[in-house]
Amino acid sequence: MFEYMDMDVTEPEGRTDSGPYIPDAGECIRCGMCVSSCPTFRLFQTDEETPRRRIRTISKILVEKLPITAEEKFHLDNCVQCRACEMVCPSKMAYGQLFDDAQAQISNKPIWLAKLAFWLIENKQWRSRLMPLLAAYLKSGLQQPLRRSGLLNKLRLADAESLIRTPALTPLAGFYPSSITKRGRVALFTGCIAEHFDRETLLAAIRLLNAIGFEVLLPPQQGCCGAIHQHNGQSAKDLINNNIKTFNALDVEAVLYTASGCGAMLSEYDRSDDDAGKRFSGRLSDVNDFLLKHWPDDLQLKSSNLKVAVHEPCSQRNVLKNQQVVYALLQKISGISIEALADNHICCGSGGSYMLTHPENTAHLKALKQQAIIAAHADVVVSSNFGCALFLADESIKVEHPLLLLSRQLYKAALN
């Protein structure tokens, strides 16, 4: 696979006293470790679809201040942003940050549909007003006729429409007390769409946190983490500042998230030297990790003989690097059989908005991941990222958050 590698050892040209480190092309070619971990190289088998070629394009943008060609932009945009290359890069290159910085420098003019999506992400009230219309559409019987008409394809809405699930319409409460002796208080991050489309996971998180003695706050002022904006070259500054201000004002021990995709973005709020960002990041925690660390010795779960396959989202493996927490937490259920899904190091293709912007690429990656799921012969597949679970599930495959499995094994009554 790597017969074209140049083994010359050269000093990196991209190293500077300040700013991100961009390795020299020769340094990248020397190892080629990022090539085999890249999902788009796996699809196309061309050097243009590798991180090392993309980093040359990023260098032109950020270091050389040169315009890039349409072809270079095409291959740059083809990146799923899984950041698997970061995990294996001996140079410890901050690819994710470099990619975002490069996208911000490029003149990205979103189409009308993207503009609408960005606006809805930013405006929580209008997003909530849209939900009853979506629910009515799903109940109306118009879904199949509209799909057959071809109108959705013409409007470039077919891929987004195929992912729609019945939304929850009533808002979550702002406070959920624990019925047992209070051990502390935490805040729960809900993001932009989880409150409507991943309600079961949020309720499972609240149920489990209450069961171990923690009160849960859900501040209504919170909003989207900003990942969709930032990864697509749009400013996420206002979204970031809003969340930092909202959660820093709370008297809580921790700020918890259920979706690893959101968590990856939230974990990088402290990139600047801003004290507020550091305070926010200092209290941020994955809900799986928090539950495991605070699990009471006397809290027993109902046993189960289920065979569980664990899907490890790229945001969890490559950014948060805490995928092992899920396995340890699921072991709280006695009798359960837990195994890692094959090829967990390869992206499933969801990639946030990538599943909508690059449907052909994601279809191939999704098929590979679904083959691994079928081959696992598991009773249930769990994933800690809502986007991945939504993307991979179909009529024959169910993927759910590990918290749902854990909460079902509680002896206590379900949360209303």
Sequence and secondary structure as in RCSB ss.txt:
>XXXX:A:sequence
MFEYMDMDVTEPEGRTDSGPYIPDAGECIRCGMCVSSCPTFRLFQTDEETPRRRIRTISKILVEKLPITAEEKFH
LDNCVQCRACEMVCPSKMAYGQLFDDAQAQISNKPIWLAKLAFWLIENKQWRSRLMPLLAAYLKSGLQQPLRRSG
LLNKLRLADAESLIRTPALTPLAGFYPSSITKRGRVALFTGCIAEHFDRETLLAAIRLLNAIGFEVLLPPQQGCC
GAIHQHNGQSAKDLINNNIKTFNALDVEAVLYTASGCGAMLSEYDRSDDDAGKRFSGRLSDVNDFLLKHWPDDLQ
LKSSNLKVAVHEPCSQRNVLKNQQVVYALLQKISGISIEALADNHICCGSGGSYMLTHPENTAHLKALKQQAIIA
AHADVVVSSNFGCALFLADESIKVEHPLLLLSRQLYKAALN
>XXXX:A:secstr
  TT        TT  SSS     HHHHHHH HHHHH HHHHHH  GGGSHHHHHHHHHHHHTS     HHHHHH
HHT     HHHHH TT   HHHHHHHHHHHS     HHHHHHHHHHH HHHHHHHHHHHHHHHHHT HHHHHHHT
HHHHTT HHHHHT      S   SEE  SS   EEEEEE TTTHHHHSHHHHHHHHHHHHHTTEEEE  TT    
SHHHHHTT   HHHHHHHHHHHHTS  SEEEES HHHHHHHTTTTSSS HHHHHHHHHEEEHHHHHHHH  TT  
      EEEEE  HIIIIII  THHHHHHHTTSTT EEEE TTTTS  S TTTHHHH HHHHHHHHHHHHHHHHH
HT SEEEES HHHHHHH  SS  EE HHHHHHHT SS    
